[in-house]
């Protein structure tokens, strides 16, 4: 069985429909998968209405979607539609030893901690999950043995949606990755931590697009810097920035 990269890009998600950065990110994965003998699968049809379950939470169905589509797989890399892989990125499937692979979330600490503390207070009081061991779900690698953690997230959502909405105080319920963090721990699955170059998040990724000479005359070349420092970009900024940045990468690297 081959490994497969899965990108969720629901055609009914109006927030990203027809935006260039989505096509640019998908193209990057097509190129990488072709180079690394890996299948690329795009999920375009939602499982439930977005009112009943937001798109982020529907990522938990990925293994079921592949199985129902007749896709056999060894390992899955699940990527968001705003994740761009560079062609020089090593084959990360060879790094995990079939454990769950993810990168630390380098986003805004207070916001992430709010989500973590909300879950601890309401449902996981004995958990040791904290900001320093909390992964971002925009790029994760897993396999069939990790199915119980994903099923636990779905069961939690189906039985505690009202509690979740009240505690979360957010209409879009985008803390799906927080639940996955907690249920992965609860099931006793260890995490293989990818180096930070495998999930370079905003705002840090913006610094890699500067061509400049500093006050000491040292020139920074963005293309060379990206080659040396980045394997996977995760663009979470505004759409104009994501369109421009991914187009630059597509022209320079693909």
N, C-alpha and C positions, 0 to 999 in steps of 0.2 A: 504494500500500500504506500501511496505517495503522501507527502505532506501537502497541506493546502493553506493558502492565505485567503481569509474571508473578509470582505469589506461590506458593511451594511450601508446601503445607499437607497433608502426607500423612495420610490418614485413619487409617492404622495406626500413627501416631506417638503412642504412649500418653502421652508426656511433656507433650503440649499438647492432648490431646483434650478437647473440651467446655469449654475455658477461655475466659472472656469476652473477654480481651484479643485473642485471635486474630480473633474476629468483629468487634471494634471496629476493629482495624487494617484488616481486609479492607473494612469499610464505608467507611473513610476513602479507600481507593483507588478504590472504586466511585464515590464522589462526585467525586473529583479527575478520574478518567478521563472521566466524563460531561461535566464542565466543559471538558475539554481535547481532546475528540474523539479519545479514545484507547481501545483495547480493553483489557479486564481479563480475565485468564485465570488460573484457579487450578489448579495441578497437585495432584491428590489421590491419584493412584495411584503407588506406588513402582516403580522400574525393577527393582531387585533387593531381596533380603531385607536388612534392616538389619544382620544379622550379617555378610553378605558385603560390604556397602558402607553406611556410615553415611549418614543423610539429608543431611548437609551436603555430602558428596562427590557425591551424586546431583544436586545443582544444576548440575553440569557438563553434564547431558543436556538442558538447557532448550531449546536450538535444535532438537535432534532431536525432542523432544516436540511442539513447535509444528508442525514440518514434518509429522510423522506424523499430527497431528490436523487437517491441512489449513488451518492458520492461516498466512496470508501476513503478513509484517511488514517494516517498514523498520528501525526500531530497537526494541530490547528494554530495558525497565527491569526488572531482576530484583531482587525485594525479599524479605526474610525475613518470616516471619509475625508478627514483633514490631516491624515498622516502620510507623509511623503518619504519614501525610502530611496537612498542613494544607491546607484548601481555598484559602488565599491563596498557596500555593506556585506560583511561576512555572512555565511549561512548560519543564522542564529539557531536553527533547529538542531544543529550539531553541538550546541553549547549547554542545553538544559538537562541532559541525561534523563529526559522524559519526566522532569518535574515541571511544575507550574512556573513559567518564566514571565517576569515583569520588571518594570523600572520604577524606582522611587518617584513619587509625584513631587515635582519641583515647583508646583504652583504656589499660590498665595497661602502662606501658613495659617493665618487666623481663620480664613474661610474653610480650609480643609479641617482644621481642628474643631470648628463648630459642628461639622457633620459627624466627625468621630465621637465627640463628646455627647451629641444628641443620641447616637446609637448606644453608647455605653450606658447612659442614664436610663434609657427606656427599655433596652432589650438585652444588652450584653455586659452586665456589670462586672463580670470576672475576666473580661477580655484584656489582653495586653497590647492590642493594636494602638499605635500612637503615630504621630506625624513622622517619626523617624523610621517607621517600618510600614508605611502605607503606600501601596502602589497605585499607579495611574492605569486605568483600564483601556486607554486608547490604543495600546499595543501590548497584547498579552499572548503567551504561547501555552497551550495546554493539550490534553489528550483525553481519551474516553474515561480514564480512571477518575478524572476530576468532575465528572457529571454530577455527583451528589451535591457539590457546592452550588452549582448553577440551579439545580432543582430546588435546593433550599431557598435560594433567593426568590424564585418564582412562587414557591409555597408561602413564603413570608409575605410577598406582595399580595397574593390572592386572599390571604386571611387577615392581614393587618393593614390594608390600604388606608382605611379611615384613620387609624392610629398614626400611621406614617405621615399622612398629609397634615394632621393636626400638629404633630411634633416638628415636622420639617418646615411648615409654614411657607411652602413653595409650591406653586401650582404646577410646575413642570416635573417635580420629583426626580431631579437629575442626580441624586446621590446614589445611583445604582452601584457605582464602583465601591462605595463605602460598605454597602451590604455584602458585596462579593469579597471584600477584604475580611470582613468578620466571619463569613461562613467558610471561607477557605481555612482560616485559623481554627474554627470550630470542628472542621472535619479532619484536622491534623495534617493538612497538606503543606509541606515545606515550599518555600519560594526560592527559585533561582533568580538572583538579582542581576539583571543586565546592567552593564556600565551606563552612565548617564548619557553617553553618546547615542544610545538606542531609543531615547524618547526626549528629545530636546524641545522643551515646552516654551511657549510664550510666557514672559517677555524676553527670556534669555535668547531665544532664537533670532531676535531682531539684530543682535549685535554681530551676527555672522554675515550680514549683508552690507557691511560698510567697506567701501574702498576708500581708504584715507591715509594721509600722512600726518603723524602726530607732531607735537611741538619739538621733538628731538630729531625729526627727519626720518622716523621709522615708518615704512610703508606697510599697510595691512592690505593684503589681497584677499578679497572675500572668497574667490573660487579655491585658492590654495588653502585657506583657513578651513573651509567646509570639508575639503578632502581629508585634512589632517584630524579634524575634531568631531565630525558628525557622521553618524550612520543613518539615523532616522529622525526627521523633523516632525513635530506635532504642532500644527498651526491652530491656535485657539483665539486669534485676534479677530479684528473686524474683517469683513469679507473683502474689502478693497485691498487690504494688506495681504490677505491670504491669496487673492488672485495674482497680485504682482509678484509675490515671493515665489510661489510655485511655478509661475511662468518663467521667472529667471532660472530656477533650478532645471526646468524642463529644457530650456534652450542651452544651458551650459553643460548639463550632465547626461541627458538622455539621447 
